[in-house]
Amino acid sequence: MTVNISAHGAMCVVDRAIPVMTQLRVALTLPASSKEKVIHATGVVVRHEADPDSDKHFIALYFSQIKPTDQKILNQHIEQRLHRFTD
């Protein structure tokens, strides 16, 4: 599950510990008004923390590879979400 997302990475909750510097292929489903969009990226785990309240783990991913078209979709999604909070 994604907790937070930016143009360059994401904070996710996962079921097991994943070591820092592990490379992962990820697919992120972004909600949209018409239909969901899925973007694909390769991410590197840059931070890991065990959740003290559960058996889950927080990981921070840096997107090391993302197609330009997926980057554009992600940027648009973030911009739309930011406008919701500033308007």
N, C-alpha and C positions, 0 to 999 in steps of 0.2 A: 504494500500500500504506500502510495506517495503522500508524504506529509506536507512537503514544501517543494516548489519547483522554481527554477530560474532559467534564464537563457543558456546557462552553461552547466547546469547540474540539478540534482534533486536530493532531498532527504527522504529516505524510505524506511519503513518498518518491515523487518524480515523475521522469519522463524528461527534462524540460526546465526551464529557468529560467522561473519565473512571477513577474513583478514584484510587489513589495509594493503593497498596496491594490487588487489585482485581485480582482474579485468572481467567485466560482465557485459553480455549483450542484453539489452533491455528493450521492451516494447511498452510504451506509455499510451494509455487511452485517454484522450482529452475530450471532455464533454463539449458539445457544440449545440447551437440552437437548432440546426437542421439534422445533423447526425454526428455520432462520435467519430473522432479522427484518431488514428493510431500512428504514432511516430516510432521509429526504430533508431537506436543509437548504441554505441559502445561506450561504457562508462568505467571509470577506475574508482575503486573505493578509496576515499581519501581520509575518512574518519569512521570509527566504529565505537558505539557505546551500548552497553547492555542496559535495558530498561529495568530500573530497580523495582518497578511495580508489577512486572510480568516476566514471562520467559522469552519475550521478544527482544529484538536488537534494532537499534537505529544505525543506519549507514548513510554516509554522505557520498554521493557519486559526482564525479566530474566527467562531463561528456567529452571524451577524447576523440570520438568520431561520430559525426551526424551528417546525413546528406543535406545539401543546401535546401532542398524542398522541405524536408522535415524541420530544419532550423527555422525556415520562414513560417511554417505552421505554428511552431512553438512560440516564436516571437509574437505572432499575431494573437495567439491565445493569451499570453501574458499581458500584452497591451490591452486587450479587451477586459480582462479581469481587473487590471489597475484602474481603468476608466470607470468601472462600476463603483469603486470605492472613492474616487475623487470627484465624481459628478454629483 
